[in-house]
Amino acid sequence: MYIGITAVAPEDDYILHLTFENGEQKRLDMKPYLHRGVFRELADRDMFNTAHVSFDTVAWNNHVDLAPEILYEKSI
């Protein structure tokens, strides 16, 4: 299901607070991803905190992003 992101706020302990275009708000724990491939750079707290909305999804300043479908399915 494709539901775009309208807002993201990085929280303590590598959690993303997500707001979706349908009004739902969910949280995604990013810790399980921080040891995989390009996501390793997000273990740096300063880089993690650069999370922002880009083209209906979440992206970081190191050009890493996550598909909105994954964000919706994996968040609670």
mmCIF file of the N, C-alpha and C atoms, coordinates in Angstrom:
data_MODEL
# 
_entry.id   MODEL 
# 
loop_
_atom_site.group_PDB 
_atom_site.id 
_atom_site.type_symbol 
_atom_site.label_atom_id 
_atom_site.label_alt_id 
_atom_site.label_comp_id 
_atom_site.label_asym_id 
_atom_site.label_entity_id 
_atom_site.label_seq_id 
_atom_site.pdbx_PDB_ins_code 
_atom_site.Cartn_x 
_atom_site.Cartn_y 
_atom_site.Cartn_z 
_atom_site.occupancy 
_atom_site.B_iso_or_equiv 
_atom_site.pdbx_formal_charge 
_atom_site.auth_seq_id 
_atom_site.auth_comp_id 
_atom_site.auth_asym_id 
_atom_site.auth_atom_id 
_atom_site.pdbx_PDB_model_num 
ATOM 1   N N  . MET A 1 1  ? 0.855  -1.178 0.000  1.00 0.00 ? 1  MET A N  1 
ATOM 2   C CA . MET A 1 1  ? 0.000  0.000  0.000  1.00 0.00 ? 1  MET A CA 1 
ATOM 3   C C  . MET A 1 1  ? 0.898  1.237  0.000  1.00 0.00 ? 1  MET A C  1 
ATOM 4   N N  . TYR A 1 2  ? 0.622  2.156  -0.900 1.00 0.00 ? 2  TYR A N  1 
ATOM 5   C CA . TYR A 1 2  ? 1.423  3.370  -0.983 1.00 0.00 ? 2  TYR A CA 1 
ATOM 6   C C  . TYR A 1 2  ? 0.715  4.506  -0.267 1.00 0.00 ? 2  TYR A C  1 
ATOM 7   N N  . ILE A 1 3  ? 1.290  4.923  0.844  1.00 0.00 ? 3  ILE A N  1 
ATOM 8   C CA . ILE A 1 3  ? 0.814  6.098  1.576  1.00 0.00 ? 3  ILE A CA 1 
ATOM 9   C C  . ILE A 1 3  ? 2.041  6.942  1.854  1.00 0.00 ? 3  ILE A C  1 
ATOM 10  N N  . GLY A 1 4  ? 2.090  8.123  1.264  1.00 0.00 ? 4  GLY A N  1 
ATOM 11  C CA . GLY A 1 4  ? 3.254  8.987  1.392  1.00 0.00 ? 4  GLY A CA 1 
ATOM 12  C C  . GLY A 1 4  ? 3.428  9.566  2.786  1.00 0.00 ? 4  GLY A C  1 
ATOM 13  N N  . ILE A 1 5  ? 4.640  9.995  3.046  1.00 0.00 ? 5  ILE A N  1 
ATOM 14  C CA . ILE A 1 5  ? 5.012  10.638 4.306  1.00 0.00 ? 5  ILE A CA 1 
ATOM 15  C C  . ILE A 1 5  ? 4.827  12.151 4.168  1.00 0.00 ? 5  ILE A C  1 
ATOM 16  N N  . THR A 1 6  ? 4.235  12.767 5.188  1.00 0.00 ? 6  THR A N  1 
ATOM 17  C CA . THR A 1 6  ? 4.108  14.226 5.176  1.00 0.00 ? 6  THR A CA 1 
ATOM 18  C C  . THR A 1 6  ? 5.000  14.892 6.211  1.00 0.00 ? 6  THR A C  1 
ATOM 19  N N  . ALA A 1 7  ? 5.439  14.124 7.224  1.00 0.00 ? 7  ALA A N  1 
ATOM 20  C CA . ALA A 1 7  ? 6.320  14.686 8.251  1.00 0.00 ? 7  ALA A CA 1 
ATOM 21  C C  . ALA A 1 7  ? 7.110  13.559 8.908  1.00 0.00 ? 7  ALA A C  1 
ATOM 22  N N  . VAL A 1 8  ? 8.327  13.897 9.324  1.00 0.00 ? 8  VAL A N  1 
ATOM 23  C CA . VAL A 1 8  ? 9.169  12.955 10.051 1.00 0.00 ? 8  VAL A CA 1 
ATOM 24  C C  . VAL A 1 8  ? 9.920  13.721 11.127 1.00 0.00 ? 8  VAL A C  1 
ATOM 25  N N  . ALA A 1 9  ? 10.050 13.095 12.281 1.00 0.00 ? 9  ALA A N  1 
ATOM 26  C CA . ALA A 1 9  ? 10.823 13.679 13.380 1.00 0.00 ? 9  ALA A CA 1 
ATOM 27  C C  . ALA A 1 9  ? 11.677 12.577 13.990 1.00 0.00 ? 9  ALA A C  1 
ATOM 28  N N  . PRO A 1 10 ? 13.008 12.710 13.913 1.00 0.00 ? 10 PRO A N  1 
ATOM 29  C CA . PRO A 1 10 ? 13.866 11.734 14.574 1.00 0.00 ? 10 PRO A CA 1 
ATOM 30  C C  . PRO A 1 10 ? 13.766 11.904 16.089 1.00 0.00 ? 10 PRO A C  1 
ATOM 31  N N  . GLU A 1 11 ? 13.663 10.783 16.780 1.00 0.00 ? 11 GLU A N  1 
ATOM 32  C CA . GLU A 1 11 ? 13.561 10.792 18.241 1.00 0.00 ? 11 GLU A CA 1 
ATOM 33  C C  . GLU A 1 11 ? 14.767 10.067 18.829 1.00 0.00 ? 11 GLU A C  1 
ATOM 34  N N  . ASP A 1 12 ? 14.856 10.098 20.144 1.00 0.00 ? 12 ASP A N  1 
ATOM 35  C CA . ASP A 1 12 ? 15.924 9.381  20.841 1.00 0.00 ? 12 ASP A CA 1 
ATOM 36  C C  . ASP A 1 12 ? 15.868 7.899  20.507 1.00 0.00 ? 12 ASP A C  1 
ATOM 37  N N  . ASP A 1 13 ? 16.971 7.245  20.658 1.00 0.00 ? 13 ASP A N  1 
ATOM 38  C CA . ASP A 1 13 ? 17.097 5.800  20.490 1.00 0.00 ? 13 ASP A CA 1 
ATOM 39  C C  . ASP A 1 13 ? 16.788 5.337  19.065 1.00 0.00 ? 13 ASP A C  1 
ATOM 40  N N  . TYR A 1 14 ? 17.074 6.190  18.070 1.00 0.00 ? 14 TYR A N  1 
ATOM 41  C CA . TYR A 1 14 ? 16.940 5.853  16.653 1.00 0.00 ? 14 TYR A CA 1 
ATOM 42  C C  . TYR A 1 14 ? 15.509 5.474  16.258 1.00 0.00 ? 14 TYR A C  1 
ATOM 43  N N  . ILE A 1 15 ? 14.578 6.240  16.766 1.00 0.00 ? 15 ILE A N  1 
ATOM 44  C CA . ILE A 1 15 ? 13.162 6.084  16.419 1.00 0.00 ? 15 ILE A CA 1 
ATOM 45  C C  . ILE A 1 15 ? 12.773 7.226  15.486 1.00 0.00 ? 15 ILE A C  1 
ATOM 46  N N  . LEU A 1 16 ? 11.984 6.902  14.452 1.00 0.00 ? 16 LEU A N  1 
ATOM 47  C CA . LEU A 1 16 ? 11.412 7.928  13.586 1.00 0.00 ? 16 LEU A CA 1 
ATOM 48  C C  . LEU A 1 16 ? 9.924  8.064  13.899 1.00 0.00 ? 16 LEU A C  1 
ATOM 49  N N  . HIS A 1 17 ? 9.501  9.273  14.185 1.00 0.00 ? 17 HIS A N  1 
ATOM 50  C CA . HIS A 1 17 ? 8.070  9.562  14.342 1.00 0.00 ? 17 HIS A CA 1 
ATOM 51  C C  . HIS A 1 17 ? 7.587  10.004 12.965 1.00 0.00 ? 17 HIS A C  1 
ATOM 52  N N  . LEU A 1 18 ? 6.658  9.227  12.399 1.00 0.00 ? 18 LEU A N  1 
ATOM 53  C CA . LEU A 1 18 ? 6.210  9.432  11.021 1.00 0.00 ? 18 LEU A CA 1 
ATOM 54  C C  . LEU A 1 18 ? 4.759  9.886  10.969 1.00 0.00 ? 18 LEU A C  1 
ATOM 55  N N  . THR A 1 19 ? 4.462  10.820 10.093 1.00 0.00 ? 19 THR A N  1 
ATOM 56  C CA . THR A 1 19 ? 3.087  11.210 9.809  1.00 0.00 ? 19 THR A CA 1 
ATOM 57  C C  . THR A 1 19 ? 2.845  10.895 8.338  1.00 0.00 ? 19 THR A C  1 
ATOM 58  N N  . PHE A 1 20 ? 1.782  10.138 8.090  1.00 0.00 ? 20 PHE A N  1 
ATOM 59  C CA . PHE A 1 20 ? 1.439  9.714  6.739  1.00 0.00 ? 20 PHE A CA 1 
ATOM 60  C C  . PHE A 1 20 ? 0.328  10.600 6.178  1.00 0.00 ? 20 PHE A C  1 
ATOM 61  N N  . GLU A 1 21 ? 0.200  10.614 4.852  1.00 0.00 ? 21 GLU A N  1 
ATOM 62  C CA . GLU A 1 21 ? -0.767 11.499 4.207  1.00 0.00 ? 21 GLU A CA 1 
ATOM 63  C C  . GLU A 1 21 ? -2.210 11.165 4.537  1.00 0.00 ? 21 GLU A C  1 
ATOM 64  N N  . ASN A 1 22 ? -2.469 9.980  5.089  1.00 0.00 ? 22 ASN A N  1 
ATOM 65  C CA . ASN A 1 22 ? -3.821 9.645  5.522  1.00 0.00 ? 22 ASN A CA 1 
ATOM 66  C C  . ASN A 1 22 ? -4.089 10.101 6.959  1.00 0.00 ? 22 ASN A C  1 
ATOM 67  N N  . GLY A 1 23 ? -3.130 10.793 7.561  1.00 0.00 ? 23 GLY A N  1 
ATOM 68  C CA . GLY A 1 23 ? -3.277 11.324 8.916  1.00 0.00 ? 23 GLY A CA 1 
ATOM 69  C C  . GLY A 1 23 ? -2.741 10.421 10.007 1.00 0.00 ? 23 GLY A C  1 
ATOM 70  N N  . GLU A 1 24 ? -2.423 9.179  9.685  1.00 0.00 ? 24 GLU A N  1 
ATOM 71  C CA . GLU A 1 24 ? -1.892 8.264  10.696 1.00 0.00 ? 24 GLU A CA 1 
ATOM 72  C C  . GLU A 1 24 ? -0.507 8.710  11.140 1.00 0.00 ? 24 GLU A C  1 
ATOM 73  N N  . GLN A 1 25 ? -0.233 8.483  12.420 1.00 0.00 ? 25 GLN A N  1 
ATOM 74  C CA . GLN A 1 25 ? 1.091  8.731  12.971 1.00 0.00 ? 25 GLN A CA 1 
ATOM 75  C C  . GLN A 1 25 ? 1.597  7.417  13.531 1.00 0.00 ? 25 GLN A C  1 
ATOM 76  N N  . LYS A 1 26 ? 2.812  7.084  13.171 1.00 0.00 ? 26 LYS A N  1 
ATOM 77  C CA . LYS A 1 26 ? 3.409  5.825  13.596 1.00 0.00 ? 26 LYS A CA 1 
ATOM 78  C C  . LYS A 1 26 ? 4.872  6.072  13.962 1.00 0.00 ? 26 LYS A C  1 
ATOM 79  N N  . ARG A 1 27 ? 5.472  5.062  14.592 1.00 0.00 ? 27 ARG A N  1 
ATOM 80  C CA . ARG A 1 27 ? 6.879  5.131  14.955 1.00 0.00 ? 27 ARG A CA 1 
ATOM 81  C C  . ARG A 1 27 ? 7.611  3.938  14.362 1.00 0.00 ? 27 ARG A C  1 
ATOM 82  N N  . LEU A 1 28 ? 8.818  4.198  13.871 1.00 0.00 ? 28 LEU A N  1 
ATOM 83  C CA . LEU A 1 28 ? 9.650  3.136  13.309 1.00 0.00 ? 28 LEU A CA 1 
ATOM 84  C C  . LEU A 1 28 ? 10.974 3.087  14.054 1.00 0.00 ? 28 LEU A C  1 
ATOM 85  N N  . ASP A 1 29 ? 11.283 1.927  14.600 1.00 0.00 ? 29 ASP A N  1 
ATOM 86  C CA . ASP A 1 29 ? 12.561 1.698  15.258 1.00 0.00 ? 29 ASP A CA 1 
ATOM 87  C C  . ASP A 1 29 ? 13.591 1.375  14.183 1.00 0.00 ? 29 ASP A C  1 
ATOM 88  N N  . MET A 1 30 ? 14.558 2.239  13.997 1.00 0.00 ? 30 MET A N  1 
ATOM 89  C CA . MET A 1 30 ? 15.564 2.061  12.956 1.00 0.00 ? 30 MET A CA 1 
ATOM 90  C C  . MET A 1 30 ? 16.766 1.233  13.418 1.00 0.00 ? 30 MET A C  1 
ATOM 91  N N  . LYS A 1 31 ? 16.840 0.889  14.699 1.00 0.00 ? 31 LYS A N  1 
ATOM 92  C CA . LYS A 1 31 ? 18.017 0.163  15.198 1.00 0.00 ? 31 LYS A CA 1 
ATOM 93  C C  . LYS A 1 31 ? 18.315 -1.125 14.427 1.00 0.00 ? 31 LYS A C  1 
ATOM 94  N N  . PRO A 1 32 ? 17.321 -1.931 14.038 1.00 0.00 ? 32 PRO A N  1 
ATOM 95  C CA . PRO A 1 32 ? 17.636 -3.162 13.302 1.00 0.00 ? 32 PRO A CA 1 
ATOM 96  C C  . PRO A 1 32 ? 18.283 -2.919 11.929 1.00 0.00 ? 32 PRO A C  1 
ATOM 97  N N  . TYR A 1 33 ? 18.160 -1.725 11.390 1.00 0.00 ? 33 TYR A N  1 
ATOM 98  C CA . TYR A 1 33 ? 18.698 -1.416 10.068 1.00 0.00 ? 33 TYR A CA 1 
ATOM 99  C C  . TYR A 1 33 ? 20.102 -0.802 10.112 1.00 0.00 ? 33 TYR A C  1 
ATOM 100 N N  . LEU A 1 34 ? 20.548 -0.374 11.286 1.00 0.00 ? 34 LEU A N  1 
ATOM 101 C CA . LEU A 1 34 ? 21.782 0.400  11.394 1.00 0.00 ? 34 LEU A CA 1 
ATOM 102 C C  . LEU A 1 34 ? 23.058 -0.400 11.137 1.00 0.00 ? 34 LEU A C  1 
ATOM 103 N N  . HIS A 1 35 ? 22.947 -1.698 10.982 1.00 0.00 ? 35 HIS A N  1 
ATOM 104 C CA . HIS A 1 35 ? 24.121 -2.535 10.734 1.00 0.00 ? 35 HIS A CA 1 
ATOM 105 C C  . HIS A 1 35 ? 24.100 -3.114 9.324  1.00 0.00 ? 35 HIS A C  1 
ATOM 106 N N  . ARG A 1 36 ? 23.230 -2.551 8.462  1.00 0.00 ? 36 ARG A N  1 
ATOM 107 C CA . ARG A 1 36 ? 23.064 -3.075 7.106  1.00 0.00 ? 36 ARG A CA 1 
ATOM 108 C C  . ARG A 1 36 ? 23.463 -2.040 6.064  1.00 0.00 ? 36 ARG A C  1 
ATOM 109 N N  . GLY A 1 37 ? 24.383 -2.419 5.204  1.00 0.00 ? 37 GLY A N  1 
ATOM 110 C CA . GLY A 1 37 ? 24.737 -1.632 4.035  1.00 0.00 ? 37 GLY A CA 1 
ATOM 111 C C  . GLY A 1 37 ? 24.823 -0.132 4.256  1.00 0.00 ? 37 GLY A C  1 
ATOM 112 N N  . VAL A 1 38 ? 24.112 0.612  3.393  1.00 0.00 ? 38 VAL A N  1 
ATOM 113 C CA . VAL A 1 38 ? 24.183 2.077  3.427  1.00 0.00 ? 38 VAL A CA 1 
ATOM 114 C C  . VAL A 1 38 ? 23.585 2.673  4.698  1.00 0.00 ? 38 VAL A C  1 
ATOM 115 N N  . PHE A 1 39 ? 22.783 1.893  5.415  1.00 0.00 ? 39 PHE A N  1 
ATOM 116 C CA . PHE A 1 39 ? 22.169 2.402  6.638  1.00 0.00 ? 39 PHE A CA 1 
ATOM 117 C C  . PHE A 1 39 ? 23.162 2.517  7.795  1.00 0.00 ? 39 PHE A C  1 
ATOM 118 N N  . ARG A 1 40 ? 24.344 1.919  7.656  1.00 0.00 ? 40 ARG A N  1 
ATOM 119 C CA . ARG A 1 40 ? 25.370 2.013  8.717  1.00 0.00 ? 40 ARG A CA 1 
ATOM 120 C C  . ARG A 1 40 ? 25.727 3.459  9.038  1.00 0.00 ? 40 ARG A C  1 
ATOM 121 N N  . GLU A 1 41 ? 25.734 4.304  8.029  1.00 0.00 ? 41 GLU A N  1 
ATOM 122 C CA . GLU A 1 41 ? 26.060 5.716  8.257  1.00 0.00 ? 41 GLU A CA 1 
ATOM 123 C C  . GLU A 1 41 ? 25.052 6.394  9.187  1.00 0.00 ? 41 GLU A C  1 
ATOM 124 N N  . LEU A 1 42 ? 23.842 5.850  9.267  1.00 0.00 ? 42 LEU A N  1 
ATOM 125 C CA . LEU A 1 42 ? 22.811 6.452  10.120 1.00 0.00 ? 42 LEU A CA 1 
ATOM 126 C C  . LEU A 1 42 ? 23.046 6.165  11.598 1.00 0.00 ? 42 LEU A C  1 
ATOM 127 N N  . ALA A 1 43 ? 23.977 5.281  11.914 1.00 0.00 ? 43 ALA A N  1 
ATOM 128 C CA . ALA A 1 43 ? 24.333 5.048  13.314 1.00 0.00 ? 43 ALA A CA 1 
ATOM 129 C C  . ALA A 1 43 ? 24.985 6.290  13.912 1.00 0.00 ? 43 ALA A C  1 
ATOM 130 N N  . ASP A 1 44 ? 25.541 7.137  13.053 1.00 0.00 ? 44 ASP A N  1 
ATOM 131 C CA . ASP A 1 44 ? 26.050 8.433  13.501 1.00 0.00 ? 44 ASP A CA 1 
ATOM 132 C C  . ASP A 1 44 ? 24.836 9.300  13.833 1.00 0.00 ? 44 ASP A C  1 
ATOM 133 N N  . ARG A 1 45 ? 24.718 9.666  15.075 1.00 0.00 ? 45 ARG A N  1 
ATOM 134 C CA . ARG A 1 45 ? 23.542 10.404 15.563 1.00 0.00 ? 45 ARG A CA 1 
ATOM 135 C C  . ARG A 1 45 ? 23.292 11.685 14.760 1.00 0.00 ? 45 ARG A C  1 
ATOM 136 N N  . ASP A 1 46 ? 24.343 12.414 14.442 1.00 0.00 ? 46 ASP A N  1 
ATOM 137 C CA . ASP A 1 46 ? 24.166 13.647 13.672 1.00 0.00 ? 46 ASP A CA 1 
ATOM 138 C C  . ASP A 1 46 ? 23.567 13.363 12.296 1.00 0.00 ? 46 ASP A C  1 
ATOM 139 N N  . MET A 1 47 ? 24.016 12.284 11.661 1.00 0.00 ? 47 MET A N  1 
ATOM 140 C CA . MET A 1 47 ? 23.460 11.932 10.355 1.00 0.00 ? 47 MET A CA 1 
ATOM 141 C C  . MET A 1 47 ? 22.016 11.458 10.499 1.00 0.00 ? 47 MET A C  1 
ATOM 142 N N  . PHE A 1 48 ? 21.740 10.646 11.504 1.00 0.00 ? 48 PHE A N  1 
ATOM 143 C CA . PHE A 1 48 ? 20.374 10.165 11.717 1.00 0.00 ? 48 PHE A CA 1 
ATOM 144 C C  . PHE A 1 48 ? 19.409 11.338 11.875 1.00 0.00 ? 48 PHE A C  1 
ATOM 145 N N  . ASN A 1 49 ? 19.855 12.352 12.582 1.00 0.00 ? 49 ASN A N  1 
ATOM 146 C CA . ASN A 1 49 ? 18.995 13.507 12.858 1.00 0.00 ? 49 ASN A CA 1 
ATOM 147 C C  . ASN A 1 49 ? 18.746 14.398 11.639 1.00 0.00 ? 49 ASN A C  1 
ATOM 148 N N  . THR A 1 50 ? 19.378 14.087 10.501 1.00 0.00 ? 50 THR A N  1 
ATOM 149 C CA . THR A 1 50 ? 19.105 14.858 9.291  1.00 0.00 ? 50 THR A CA 1 
ATOM 150 C C  . THR A 1 50 ? 17.868 14.337 8.549  1.00 0.00 ? 50 THR A C  1 
ATOM 151 N N  . ALA A 1 51 ? 17.163 13.374 9.111  1.00 0.00 ? 51 ALA A N  1 
ATOM 152 C CA . ALA A 1 51 ? 15.966 12.805 8.474  1.00 0.00 ? 51 ALA A CA 1 
ATOM 153 C C  . ALA A 1 51 ? 15.002 13.923 8.078  1.00 0.00 ? 51 ALA A C  1 
ATOM 154 N N  . HIS A 1 52 ? 14.508 13.835 6.842  1.00 0.00 ? 52 HIS A N  1 
ATOM 155 C CA . HIS A 1 52 ? 13.576 14.832 6.328  1.00 0.00 ? 52 HIS A CA 1 
ATOM 156 C C  . HIS A 1 52 ? 12.683 14.190 5.268  1.00 0.00 ? 52 HIS A C  1 
ATOM 157 N N  . VAL A 1 53 ? 11.587 14.842 4.943  1.00 0.00 ? 53 VAL A N  1 
ATOM 158 C CA . VAL A 1 53 ? 10.692 14.352 3.906  1.00 0.00 ? 53 VAL A CA 1 
ATOM 159 C C  . VAL A 1 53 ? 11.237 14.767 2.547  1.00 0.00 ? 53 VAL A C  1 
ATOM 160 N N  . SER A 1 54 ? 11.277 13.793 1.644  1.00 0.00 ? 54 SER A N  1 
ATOM 161 C CA . SER A 1 54 ? 11.722 14.047 0.274  1.00 0.00 ? 54 SER A CA 1 
ATOM 162 C C  . SER A 1 54 ? 10.891 13.156 -0.650 1.00 0.00 ? 54 SER A C  1 
ATOM 163 N N  . PHE A 1 55 ? 10.140 13.782 -1.542 1.00 0.00 ? 55 PHE A N  1 
ATOM 164 C CA . PHE A 1 55 ? 9.320  13.028 -2.508 1.00 0.00 ? 55 PHE A CA 1 
ATOM 165 C C  . PHE A 1 55 ? 8.451  11.970 -1.829 1.00 0.00 ? 55 PHE A C  1 
ATOM 166 N N  . ASP A 1 56 ? 7.697  12.358 -0.817 1.00 0.00 ? 56 ASP A N  1 
ATOM 167 C CA . ASP A 1 56 ? 6.746  11.473 -0.118 1.00 0.00 ? 56 ASP A CA 1 
ATOM 168 C C  . ASP A 1 56 ? 7.376  10.379 0.725  1.00 0.00 ? 56 ASP A C  1 
ATOM 169 N N  . THR A 1 57 ? 8.673  10.463 1.002  1.00 0.00 ? 57 THR A N  1 
ATOM 170 C CA . THR A 1 57 ? 9.293  9.458  1.844  1.00 0.00 ? 57 THR A CA 1 
ATOM 171 C C  . THR A 1 57 ? 10.327 10.119 2.753  1.00 0.00 ? 57 THR A C  1 
ATOM 172 N N  . VAL A 1 58 ? 11.038 9.317  3.526  1.00 0.00 ? 58 VAL A N  1 
ATOM 173 C CA . VAL A 1 58 ? 12.078 9.821  4.426  1.00 0.00 ? 58 VAL A CA 1 
ATOM 174 C C  . VAL A 1 58 ? 13.433 9.653  3.754  1.00 0.00 ? 58 VAL A C  1 
ATOM 175 N N  . ALA A 1 59 ? 14.237 10.689 3.828  1.00 0.00 ? 59 ALA A N  1 
ATOM 176 C CA . ALA A 1 59 ? 15.605 10.650 3.306  1.00 0.00 ? 59 ALA A CA 1 
ATOM 177 C C  . ALA A 1 59 ? 16.527 11.317 4.308  1.00 0.00 ? 59 ALA A C  1 
ATOM 178 N N  . TRP A 1 60 ? 17.820 11.040 4.140  1.00 0.00 ? 60 TRP A N  1 
ATOM 179 C CA . TRP A 1 60 ? 18.838 11.635 4.993  1.00 0.00 ? 60 TRP A CA 1 
ATOM 180 C C  . TRP A 1 60 ? 19.843 12.367 4.114  1.00 0.00 ? 60 TRP A C  1 
ATOM 181 N N  . ASN A 1 61 ? 20.672 13.175 4.720  1.00 0.00 ? 61 ASN A N  1 
ATOM 182 C CA . ASN A 1 61 ? 21.634 13.987 3.973  1.00 0.00 ? 61 ASN A CA 1 
ATOM 183 C C  . ASN A 1 61 ? 22.725 13.174 3.280  1.00 0.00 ? 61 ASN A C  1 
ATOM 184 N N  . ASN A 1 62 ? 22.834 11.893 3.572  1.00 0.00 ? 62 ASN A N  1 
ATOM 185 C CA . ASN A 1 62 ? 23.805 11.037 2.877  1.00 0.00 ? 62 ASN A CA 1 
ATOM 186 C C  . ASN A 1 62 ? 23.154 10.348 1.670  1.00 0.00 ? 62 ASN A C  1 
ATOM 187 N N  . HIS A 1 63 ? 21.979 10.820 1.261  1.00 0.00 ? 63 HIS A N  1 
ATOM 188 C CA . HIS A 1 63 ? 21.247 10.340 0.082  1.00 0.00 ? 63 HIS A CA 1 
ATOM 189 C C  . HIS A 1 63 ? 20.634 8.956  0.261  1.00 0.00 ? 63 HIS A C  1 
ATOM 190 N N  . VAL A 1 64 ? 20.515 8.498  1.483  1.00 0.00 ? 64 VAL A N  1 
ATOM 191 C CA . VAL A 1 64 ? 19.826 7.245  1.785  1.00 0.00 ? 64 VAL A CA 1 
ATOM 192 C C  . VAL A 1 64 ? 18.358 7.576  1.989  1.00 0.00 ? 64 VAL A C  1 
ATOM 193 N N  . ASP A 1 65 ? 17.491 6.686  1.500  1.00 0.00 ? 65 ASP A N  1 
ATOM 194 C CA . ASP A 1 65 ? 16.060 6.853  1.753  1.00 0.00 ? 65 ASP A CA 1 
ATOM 195 C C  . ASP A 1 65 ? 15.416 5.486  1.924  1.00 0.00 ? 65 ASP A C  1 
ATOM 196 N N  . LEU A 1 66 ? 14.168 5.496  2.357  1.00 0.00 ? 66 LEU A N  1 
ATOM 197 C CA . LEU A 1 66 ? 13.388 4.276  2.521  1.00 0.00 ? 66 LEU A CA 1 
ATOM 198 C C  . LEU A 1 66 ? 12.077 4.440  1.769  1.00 0.00 ? 66 LEU A C  1 
ATOM 199 N N  . ALA A 1 67 ? 11.625 3.393  1.121  1.00 0.00 ? 67 ALA A N  1 
ATOM 200 C CA . ALA A 1 67 ? 10.363 3.445  0.396  1.00 0.00 ? 67 ALA A CA 1 
ATOM 201 C C  . ALA A 1 67 ? 9.216  3.676  1.386  1.00 0.00 ? 67 ALA A C  1 
ATOM 202 N N  . PRO A 1 68 ? 8.241  4.495  1.023  1.00 0.00 ? 68 PRO A N  1 
ATOM 203 C CA . PRO A 1 68 ? 7.123  4.760  1.931  1.00 0.00 ? 68 PRO A CA 1 
ATOM 204 C C  . PRO A 1 68 ? 6.336  3.502  2.270  1.00 0.00 ? 68 PRO A C  1 
ATOM 205 N N  . GLU A 1 69 ? 6.296  2.534  1.359  1.00 0.00 ? 69 GLU A N  1 
ATOM 206 C CA . GLU A 1 69 ? 5.591  1.278  1.657  1.00 0.00 ? 69 GLU A CA 1 
ATOM 207 C C  . GLU A 1 69 ? 6.247  0.546  2.814  1.00 0.00 ? 69 GLU A C  1 
ATOM 208 N N  . ILE A 1 70 ? 7.576  0.534  2.829  1.00 0.00 ? 70 ILE A N  1 
ATOM 209 C CA . ILE A 1 70 ? 8.315  -0.111 3.923  1.00 0.00 ? 70 ILE A CA 1 
ATOM 210 C C  . ILE A 1 70 ? 8.073  0.641  5.226  1.00 0.00 ? 70 ILE A C  1 
ATOM 211 N N  . LEU A 1 71 ? 8.136  1.957  5.164  1.00 0.00 ? 71 LEU A N  1 
ATOM 212 C CA . LEU A 1 71 ? 7.905  2.765  6.364  1.00 0.00 ? 71 LEU A CA 1 
ATOM 213 C C  . LEU A 1 71 ? 6.525  2.480  6.958  1.00 0.00 ? 71 LEU A C  1 
ATOM 214 N N  . TYR A 1 72 ? 5.528  2.374  6.112  1.00 0.00 ? 72 TYR A N  1 
ATOM 215 C CA . TYR A 1 72 ? 4.159  2.141  6.592  1.00 0.00 ? 72 TYR A CA 1 
ATOM 216 C C  . TYR A 1 72 ? 4.016  0.727  7.167  1.00 0.00 ? 72 TYR A C  1 
ATOM 217 N N  . GLU A 1 73 ? 4.541  -0.263 6.457  1.00 0.00 ? 73 GLU A N  1 
ATOM 218 C CA . GLU A 1 73 ? 4.393  -1.657 6.885  1.00 0.00 ? 73 GLU A CA 1 
ATOM 219 C C  . GLU A 1 73 ? 5.174  -1.982 8.145  1.00 0.00 ? 73 GLU A C  1 
ATOM 220 N N  . LYS A 1 74 ? 6.359  -1.415 8.302  1.00 0.00 ? 74 LYS A N  1 
ATOM 221 C CA . LYS A 1 74 ? 7.244  -1.781 9.415  1.00 0.00 ? 74 LYS A CA 1 
ATOM 222 C C  . LYS A 1 74 ? 7.045  -0.928 10.671 1.00 0.00 ? 74 LYS A C  1 
ATOM 223 N N  . SER A 1 75 ? 6.311  0.165  10.551 1.00 0.00 ? 75 SER A N  1 
ATOM 224 C CA . SER A 1 75 ? 6.128  1.047  11.714 1.00 0.00 ? 75 SER A CA 1 
ATOM 225 C C  . SER A 1 75 ? 4.884  0.651  12.504 1.00 0.00 ? 75 SER A C  1 
ATOM 226 N N  . ILE A 1 76 ? 4.871  1.070  13.766 1.00 0.00 ? 76 ILE A N  1 
ATOM 227 C CA . ILE A 1 76 ? 3.712  0.764  14.628 1.00 0.00 ? 76 ILE A CA 1 
ATOM 228 C C  . ILE A 1 76 ? 3.146  2.032  15.211 1.00 0.00 ? 76 ILE A C  1 
# 
